[in-house]
Amino acid sequence: MRWIVCSFSALLAVANAPAPSQAQDFPTKPIRIVVPFAPGGIVDTSARVVGQKLHERWGQQVIIENRPGGNGFIGVMAAAKSPADGYTLLMAHNGEFSVNPAVFAATIPYDLDRDFSPITMITDAPMVYVVNAAAPYKTMQELIAAAKAKPGTVGVSTPGNGSINHLVLEWTNLATGAKFLHVPYKGGAPAITATAGGEVPAGTAAMGSAMPHIRSGRVRVVAVTTANRSDVDGSWPTLQEAGVAGVHSSIWAGLFAPKGTPQPIIDKIYNEVTSILQLPDVKERFAAGGGVPGGMKPAEFTAKIKEEAASLKRIVAEANVKAE
């Protein structure tokens, strides 16, 4: 009887294991990449760049499905509830998996470990601290000094309360003892436009959003938020070089599969995508927005997300950031 039970268990294991041909034949039908935002921006662009290349290589249509709303919850949950077969993927960024768990800890309806298998980071780009061209601040040190001298009076625009930009601003406050006036807008475009127009003297912006205004001379960069200087302009100092100890952050986009997607299929997607990220035209496309291609292995990518989420959770608690 014991032999029969063991044999039956072994048969079940074999039956449930993904057949070698499962990955070899994949894909045999169109693939859907869910984007939890409206068209435009780093996440949507990443999905369209990768999707087009996958279509060219695999001969299957790759459909970009924009599902905006609810701080990303709607799109993320749509992907999480999809069949775990590799035909539905999620393109998301640190807003969904690092910021939301920190800001909406009590109400977030999804969980990285429970609902998703990270595949790889697609692109990574710094944010920038910018000031209006007519503002008196020439350096990040001068901007911080003004916020210390007159707490709560030096306005800094962000794409919204609880955004990664906002958390970096609060992190800067905590690290320096400054007190900037947070001026939230409904999105990155209106936030950087407000700074470029002089409505707010400074701002924290995604590189891609800021570049048109940097090129026009309406704003100037006083710091980048990453640990290393940007390839876009090596003269821009980092926050750490400007004396903001320990503060480093970026905006990344990454590809995820619903939890339970067979590992051979995840491996095939990973191998194809990382090959795509090395193509010159893909690198050029991401560089236009100040980004660099990713390609992290799944375990490394997962570890990065968790480390970032832990840091932001601390910032949210110490700065008493409240969800709107």
N, C-alpha and C positions, 0 to 999 in steps of 0.2 A: 504493500500500500504506500509505504514511504517512497519507494522508487517511482511509483505512478505519479505521486504529487510532484516530485522533483522534475520528472520528465514533462509533466503538463506545464510547470512553471517555465521550464526551458523553452518549450514550444511557444508559450505566450511571449517570452522575451524576443524570440526570433521573429514572431509575427509582427510585433510592435516596432521592431528596429527598422530604420529607414533603409530601403533597398538601395544598393549601390547605384542603380540606374535612376533613382529618384533625383539625385543631384546631377547626374550626367545628362538627363533629358531636360532638366529645368533650364529655361522656362518654356512651356508649351502653349502659353496663352498670355494675354496682356497683363502687365504689372501695374499696380496702382501705388503711387506715393502720396500719402496724405500730408498736407502742409497745414498746420493750425493757424494760418494767417491768410490775409488777402494777398493777391499777387503783388510782387515787389518786395524788396528787402532781402537780407542775406539768406534766410531760410528758403524762400520761394526760388531765388536765383540758384541756390545750391541744388535744389530738387530738379530744376529745369536743365541745368548744365549736365548733371549726372544722368538724368532720365534720357536726354537726347543721345548721349554716348552709349548708354545701355541698349537703346533702340537700334543704333547703328551696328553694334556688335552682336546682339542676340537676335535681331530681326523681329522682335516682338514689340508691340506698341507699349509705351510707358506713359500712363495717364497721371497727370498732376492734379490732384483733387484738393482744392483750397477749402478748408473748413474753419473759417475764423470765428472768434468770439469766446467769451468766458475765460479770458486770460490763458487761452490755449487749451482749456479743458475739453472743449467740444471736439477738436481735431484729434487730440491725444486719445480720448476715450473711444472715438470712432476706430482708430487704429488698434487699440488694445482689445476691442471686442471682435476684431476681424479674425478669420481663420488663420491659424499659424502654419501657413504653407509656403511662405515666401512670396506670395502674389500680392500681398498688401504690406507696405513698408511705411515708416513714419520718418519724415525729415523734420527735426526739431532743433531747438537751441538751448542754451543754458537757462533761458527763461522758464522753460517747462520742467527741467530736471534738477536745476540748482537753486533758482530763485523761488519758484512756486512752493517747493517743499519748505522753504524757510519762512516765506511770507504767509502762506495759506496752510500752515501745518495742520490745523484742525479740520479743514474742509476739503483738502485736495482729494479727488476721487480715484487717483491712480498711484501706483508705486513702481519705481524703476525695477526693483528686484522681482516683484510679483508679476508685473505685466509685460516687461520688455526684455529683449536681448540686444544690448548695444552692438552695433556692427563696426562702425569706425567714425572718427571725426572727419568731416568733409573739408571744412575750411575754418581758419581761425584768424581773427582780425582785432587789432587793438581798438580801444576807444581813445578819444582825445579830449583833453581839457582845452577849450578854445575861449578866446575873449573877442569882443567886438573890436573892430579895427580902430575905433575912436576911443576905446577905453584906455585909462592911464596905465594899466598893468602890462608890463613887458615880459614878465617871467611868472612862473608858478609861485615862486617865493614871494613876489610882490602881491599876488592875488591872495595868498594865505595871510600875509601880514595885514592886509586890509580887512579880511574877515575876522581876524583876531582883535584889531583895533576897534572895529564897530560891529560887534556880533549881531547876526541876524539882519544885516542890511545889504550885503553883497549877494545879489541874486545869481543863481546858477540854474539854467534850464535843464530839464531831463524829459524823456519821453513819457514819464508818468510816475505816480507813486508806486513804489515797490518794484520798479524796473531795475535791471542790473546797473544802469547808469546812476539811478538814485542810490543804490546800495554802495556803489563806489564813492559817491559823494559823502555819504554818512561815514564810510570807512576812512575817508580823508579827514573828516572832522575829528573822529576818534583818535587818529594817529597823530594829529597836529595840535589839537586843542582849539582849532578854529571853529567858527560857527557860521557857515554859509546859510543863506536864505534859499531853501529849496523851492523852485518854481516849476511845478509839473505841468506838462502839456499832454494832449491826447495823441501821442505818437512822436517818432523821431523827426519827421519833416517839419511839423510846426515848431518843435522845440529849437532846432538849429536855425530855423528862419527867424525866430524871435531874437536869438542872439545876433544873427547877422544884421537884423534890422535895428538893433539898438534897444529893443524893448527890455532885454535882460542883458547885463554886461558880460556874462560868461555862461558857459554851458559844458555839459559832458555829452559827447555825441559819438555814435558809431562812425568809424572812419569813412565808410561809404556815403553816409548822409552828409558828412562835413566837407568832403572833398570839393564839390562844386563851389562852396563858399570860401574854402581855403584858396582855391585857384583864382577866384575873382578878387581876392584881397579883402573881402568883407569881414572875415575873421582871421585870427592868427592862432596858431597852436602854441600853447605854453607847456604842455606835457602830454606824453602818451601813457596809457595805463598799464602797459605790459612791462615785464621785467627787463626786456631788451628793447633797444631802439628800433624804430620801424624802418623797413626797407624803402618805404615811400620817400622819407626824408630823414637821413641820418643825423641832421642837426637838431631834431626835436628831442629834448631830454625826457627821460622816464620820470615818473613820479618819485621813485626812490632816489634818483639823482638830484631831484629838487628838494630832497629832505623829508619826503613823506614815507617814513620807514614802514616796510612790510606790505605796502599796498600794491597789488598787482592783479590785473584782471583783463579779460578780453571777451569778445563775443564770438562764440563758435557755433557752427551748425554741424549736426551729426545725423547719421542714418541708424534707424532702429527697426527691429522686427518684433512682432508679437511673441510673447513668451511661449515656448514650446515649438517654435519653428525648428525643423530638423537641422542639426549641426552641419551636415554636409551641404545643405542649401545655404546656410549662413556663410560657410567657408567659401562657397563658390561666388556669392555676392561680394564678399570681402575682397577676394582675390581680383575680381573684375574691376571693382570700384577703385581699389588702390592703384591698379594699373592705369585707369582713366585719369586719376589725379596727377599722374606724372606727365601727361600730355602737355606739350608747350602751349597749345591754345587754351587749355583748361587753366593752367597756371596764370596765363595772361588775363583771363576773364576774372579770376579771383583777385589778382593783383590790382585790377582797376578799382576795386573797392577797398584796397589796403590789406587784403587778406593773403594768407599763404595756404597751400593745400595741406590737408591732414594726412590720414593714412595710419593712425594708431591701430595697434592690434586691439581686438575687443576687450581683453582683460585690462590693458593699459588705459583704454578709453573709459571703461567703467570706473577704474580707480580714480581717474582725474575728476569725473563727475562727482563722486562721493566726497573727495577732498574739498572740492569747490563748494559743494552743498553744506558741508560742515562749517567752513569759514563764513559763508553767508548767513547761516543760522545764528552764528555768534554775533555778527554785525546787526542783524535784525533785533536780537534780544538787547544788545547793549545800547543801540540807538533808539529802541522802542518804536520801531517802524510798525505801523498798523496797516492792514489790508483795507482797501476801499470797498 
